[in-house]
Amino acid sequence: MTATTSPIAFRRFNALAVQQWRNEAGWLASDLAKRLNCTVTKVSYIEGAERGISVNDMEKLLRIFKIPEDQHSIYINAVKASRQKGWWDKLPEGTIPPWFSLFVGLEAGASEIREFSGLLIPGLLQIPDYARAVIAGGTAELTEADIELRQRVRIGRQGVLDREPEPLRAWVVIDEAALWRIVGDPAIQIAQLEYLLEVIRKYPRVTILVIPFAAGAHTGSQGSFTIMDFPWAHDPGVVYVENQYDSQFMEDKTPGRAGRKTSEDEAESKKKPSPVAVHRLAWEHLLTKALDPLGTEKKIEDVIKELKRR
């Protein structure tokens, strides 16, 4: 297992492992509940990563599924790590809503992300003044203290770009509209764009691409999204989208959540494509519309020059 620093990611690692083990055994959730001597609800919580697994339960699961002993320490250590607190959990209560705390935890544990942003520079690439202006402009109901705390969270998230032992691999596609939108004031917008150029040159694991206006309509017109992938083979990844009210985490549906698939379930799954696959396809289409890295740098430089002339 590749190292990660996020308790939420460790919890996800174990949850998906249990799903995989049960599916390979051909068991329903009720079958595992009987063997684990617990309720089906508890199994559902474990497999949905809604509740951390105890060391005792993990030891039982490893025996139940006959996992080789030389692998036991991987899962036991992951359980222990999942019970720690992330830096975002140590902030004052109410600083960020629970759903966004989940996002921050997943982002902190992801090995790679692909993000499309149509209207604003993504949070991972925002300078403090730009972040503050975005947060303040998002709602009229935040106090100065609220804005400052949320700004701290946004800037704190950027630690994944310098993460040890392995920084996040980030692919970011930005619509040209985000380059021209004046957030805060022209000076802040120019500083933000100059920072994008700095990121391109400083972080080899961050790739920024711009879709120019000339590219016309594209799949990103339906909204911004983030695809997160994690450093273990049994994780299919997750898609994150948000709106004015809340956020949504979309994952591929597996029999792990409900047991064996019936013929009706199979027919339904064939009708409805995987949300992760749909967004991965949308991402590939966005790449065909984007400028290459050199073209992107030139586009950003041209916008900076024009903004300075105004």
RARALIN-V622241 format. One record per pair of residues at least 24 apart in sequence whose ideal C-beta (glycine too) atoms are under 10 Angstrom apart, sorted by the first residue. I is the first residue (numbers start at 1). J is the second residue. Records with the same first field share a line. If there is no record, write none. Layout:
I->J ; J
This chain:
1->71 ; 74 ; 75 ; 77 ; 78 ; 230 ; 231 ; 232 ; 233
2->111 ; 165 ; 166 ; 230 ; 231 ; 232
3->81 ; 109 ; 111 ; 163 ; 164 ; 165 ; 166 ; 231
4->78 ; 81 ; 108 ; 109 ; 110 ; 111 ; 163 ; 166 ; 230 ; 231 ; 232
5->81 ; 84 ; 86 ; 87 ; 108 ; 109 ; 159 ; 160 ; 163 ; 164 ; 165 ; 166
6->81 ; 82 ; 84 ; 86 ; 87 ; 88 ; 104 ; 105 ; 106 ; 107 ; 108 ; 109 ; 110 ; 160 ; 163 ; 230
7->52 ; 78 ; 80 ; 81 ; 82 ; 83 ; 84 ; 85 ; 86 ; 89 ; 105 ; 108 ; 109
8->49 ; 52 ; 82 ; 86 ; 88 ; 89 ; 101 ; 102 ; 103 ; 104 ; 105 ; 106 ; 107 ; 108 ; 109
9->49 ; 78 ; 81 ; 82 ; 86 ; 105 ; 106 ; 107 ; 108 ; 109 ; 110 ; 111 ; 228 ; 230 ; 231 ; 232 ; 235
10->49 ; 52 ; 53 ; 75 ; 77 ; 78 ; 79 ; 80 ; 81 ; 82 ; 83 ; 84 ; 105 ; 109
11->46 ; 49 ; 50 ; 51 ; 52 ; 53 ; 78 ; 79 ; 81 ; 82 ; 83 ; 105 ; 109
12->48 ; 49 ; 78 ; 82 ; 102 ; 105 ; 106 ; 109 ; 230 ; 232 ; 235 ; 238
13->49 ; 74 ; 75 ; 78 ; 79 ; 81 ; 82 ; 109 ; 230 ; 231 ; 232 ; 234 ; 235
14->46 ; 47 ; 49 ; 52 ; 53 ; 57 ; 58 ; 61 ; 74 ; 75 ; 76 ; 78 ; 79 ; 81 ; 82
15->45 ; 46 ; 47 ; 48 ; 49 ; 50 ; 51 ; 52 ; 53 ; 82 ; 235 ; 256
16->47 ; 49 ; 230 ; 232 ; 234 ; 235 ; 236 ; 251 ; 254 ; 256
17->47 ; 53 ; 58 ; 61 ; 62 ; 65 ; 67 ; 71 ; 74 ; 75 ; 78 ; 232 ; 234 ; 235
18->43 ; 46 ; 47 ; 49 ; 53 ; 57 ; 58 ; 61 ; 64 ; 65 ; 75 ; 256
19->43 ; 46 ; 47 ; 48 ; 49 ; 234 ; 254 ; 255 ; 256 ; 257
20->47 ; 65 ; 233 ; 234 ; 235 ; 254 ; 256
21->61 ; 62 ; 64 ; 65 ; 66 ; 67 ; 234 ; 256
22->47 ; 61 ; 64 ; 65 ; 255 ; 256 ; 259
23->47 ; 254 ; 255 ; 256 ; 259 ; 260 ; 261
24->65
25->64 ; 65 ; 66
26->255 ; 259 ; 260
27->64 ; 65 ; 259 ; 260
28->255 ; 258 ; 259 ; 260
29->255 ; 256 ; 257 ; 258 ; 259 ; 260
30->259
31->259 ; 260
32->61 ; 64 ; 65 ; 259
35->60 ; 61 ; 63 ; 64 ; 65
36->60 ; 61 ; 64
40->259
43->256 ; 259
44->256 ; 257 ; 258
47->254 ; 256 ; 257 ; 258
48->251 ; 256 ; 257
49->82 ; 102 ; 106
52->79 ; 80 ; 82 ; 83
53->78 ; 79 ; 82 ; 83
54->79 ; 83
55->79 ; 80 ; 83
58->82
74->232
78->232
87->153 ; 156 ; 157 ; 159
88->152 ; 153 ; 156 ; 157
91->149 ; 150 ; 152 ; 153 ; 156
92->145 ; 149
94->146 ; 149
95->145 ; 146 ; 148 ; 149 ; 150 ; 152 ; 153
96->149 ; 150 ; 152 ; 153 ; 154
97->246 ; 247
98->246
99->240 ; 242 ; 246 ; 247 ; 248 ; 249
100->150 ; 153 ; 240 ; 242 ; 246 ; 247
101->153
102->238 ; 240 ; 247 ; 249
103->157 ; 226 ; 228 ; 238 ; 240 ; 242 ; 247 ; 249
104->153 ; 154 ; 156 ; 157 ; 160
106->226 ; 228 ; 230 ; 238 ; 240 ; 249
107->157 ; 160 ; 168 ; 170 ; 226 ; 228 ; 240
108->156 ; 157 ; 159 ; 160 ; 163 ; 168
109->160 ; 163 ; 168 ; 228 ; 230 ; 231
110->160 ; 168 ; 169 ; 170 ; 226 ; 227 ; 228 ; 229 ; 230 ; 231 ; 235 ; 237 ; 238
111->166 ; 167 ; 168 ; 169 ; 228 ; 229 ; 230 ; 231 ; 232 ; 235
112->168 ; 169 ; 170 ; 171 ; 205 ; 227 ; 228 ; 229 ; 230 ; 231 ; 237
113->160 ; 168 ; 169 ; 170 ; 171 ; 172 ; 226 ; 227 ; 228 ; 229 ; 237 ; 240
114->169 ; 170 ; 171 ; 172 ; 173 ; 207 ; 225 ; 226 ; 227 ; 228 ; 229 ; 237 ; 239 ; 279 ; 280 ; 282 ; 283 ; 284 ; 286 ; 287
115->170 ; 171 ; 172 ; 173 ; 174 ; 224 ; 225 ; 226 ; 227 ; 228 ; 240 ; 283
116->171 ; 172 ; 173 ; 174 ; 175 ; 209 ; 211 ; 218 ; 219 ; 220 ; 223 ; 224 ; 225 ; 226 ; 227 ; 279 ; 282 ; 283 ; 286 ; 287 ; 290
117->172 ; 173 ; 174 ; 175 ; 177 ; 178 ; 220 ; 223 ; 224 ; 225 ; 226
118->173 ; 174 ; 175 ; 176 ; 177 ; 178 ; 211 ; 218 ; 220 ; 221 ; 222 ; 223 ; 224 ; 225
119->174 ; 175 ; 177 ; 178 ; 181 ; 183 ; 223 ; 224
120->174 ; 175 ; 177 ; 178 ; 181 ; 183 ; 192 ; 224
121->172 ; 174 ; 178 ; 179 ; 181 ; 183 ; 189 ; 192 ; 193 ; 195 ; 196 ; 208
122->170 ; 172 ; 173 ; 174 ; 178 ; 208 ; 224 ; 226
123->153 ; 154 ; 155 ; 157 ; 158 ; 226
124->154 ; 155 ; 157 ; 158 ; 159 ; 160 ; 161 ; 168 ; 170 ; 172 ; 199 ; 206 ; 226
125->158 ; 161 ; 170 ; 172 ; 174 ; 192 ; 195 ; 196 ; 198 ; 199 ; 200 ; 203 ; 206 ; 208
126->151 ; 154 ; 155 ; 157 ; 158 ; 183 ; 192 ; 195 ; 196
127->155 ; 158 ; 184 ; 188 ; 191 ; 192 ; 193 ; 194 ; 195 ; 196 ; 198
128->152 ; 154 ; 155 ; 188 ; 191
129->183 ; 184 ; 185 ; 187 ; 188 ; 189 ; 191 ; 192
130->154 ; 183 ; 184 ; 188 ; 189 ; 191 ; 192 ; 193 ; 195
131->155 ; 157 ; 158 ; 183 ; 184 ; 188 ; 192
132->183 ; 184 ; 188
133->182 ; 183 ; 184 ; 185 ; 188 ; 189 ; 192
134->183 ; 184 ; 192
136->183 ; 184
137->183 ; 184
138->244
139->244
158->199
161->199 ; 202 ; 203 ; 205 ; 206
162->202 ; 203
163->205
166->205 ; 231
167->203 ; 204 ; 205 ; 206
168->203 ; 205 ; 206 ; 228
169->203 ; 204 ; 205 ; 206 ; 207 ; 229
170->199 ; 203 ; 205 ; 206 ; 207 ; 208 ; 226
171->205 ; 206 ; 207 ; 208 ; 209 ; 227 ; 283 ; 286 ; 287
172->196 ; 199 ; 206 ; 207 ; 208 ; 209 ; 210 ; 226
173->207 ; 208 ; 209 ; 210 ; 211 ; 218 ; 220 ; 224 ; 283 ; 286 ; 287 ; 289 ; 290 ; 291 ; 296
174->208 ; 209 ; 210 ; 211 ; 220 ; 224 ; 290 ; 296 ; 299 ; 300
175->210 ; 211 ; 212 ; 213 ; 215 ; 218 ; 220 ; 221 ; 224 ; 286 ; 289 ; 290
176->210 ; 211 ; 212 ; 213 ; 214 ; 215 ; 291 ; 296 ; 299 ; 300 ; 303
177->211 ; 213
178->210 ; 211 ; 224
179->210 ; 212 ; 213 ; 296 ; 299 ; 300 ; 302 ; 303 ; 304 ; 306 ; 307
180->213 ; 303 ; 306 ; 307
182->307 ; 310
186->307 ; 308 ; 310
187->307 ; 308
189->303 ; 304 ; 307
190->303 ; 304 ; 305 ; 307 ; 308
191->304
192->304
193->299 ; 300 ; 301 ; 303 ; 304 ; 307
194->300 ; 301 ; 304
196->296 ; 297 ; 300 ; 303 ; 304
197->296 ; 297 ; 300 ; 301 ; 304
200->293 ; 296 ; 297 ; 300
201->297
207->293 ; 296
208->290 ; 293 ; 296 ; 297 ; 300
209->286 ; 287 ; 289 ; 290 ; 291 ; 292 ; 293 ; 295 ; 296 ; 299
210->289 ; 290 ; 291 ; 292 ; 293 ; 295 ; 296 ; 297 ; 298 ; 299 ; 300 ; 303
211->286 ; 287 ; 288 ; 289 ; 290 ; 291 ; 296 ; 299
212->289 ; 290 ; 291 ; 295 ; 296 ; 299
213->299
214->289 ; 291
215->286 ; 288 ; 289 ; 290 ; 291
216->289
217->289
218->282 ; 285 ; 286 ; 288 ; 289 ; 290
219->278 ; 279 ; 281 ; 282 ; 283 ; 284 ; 285 ; 286 ; 288 ; 289
220->282 ; 283 ; 285 ; 286 ; 289 ; 290
222->282
223->282
225->250 ; 275 ; 278 ; 279 ; 282 ; 283 ; 286
226->279
227->276 ; 279 ; 280 ; 282 ; 283
228->276
229->276 ; 280
236->274 ; 276 ; 277
237->276 ; 277 ; 279 ; 280
238->275 ; 276 ; 279
239->274 ; 275 ; 276 ; 277 ; 278 ; 279 ; 280 ; 282 ; 283
240->279
241->275 ; 279
248->275
249->275
250->274 ; 275 ; 276 ; 278 ; 279
251->275 ; 276
252->276 ; 277
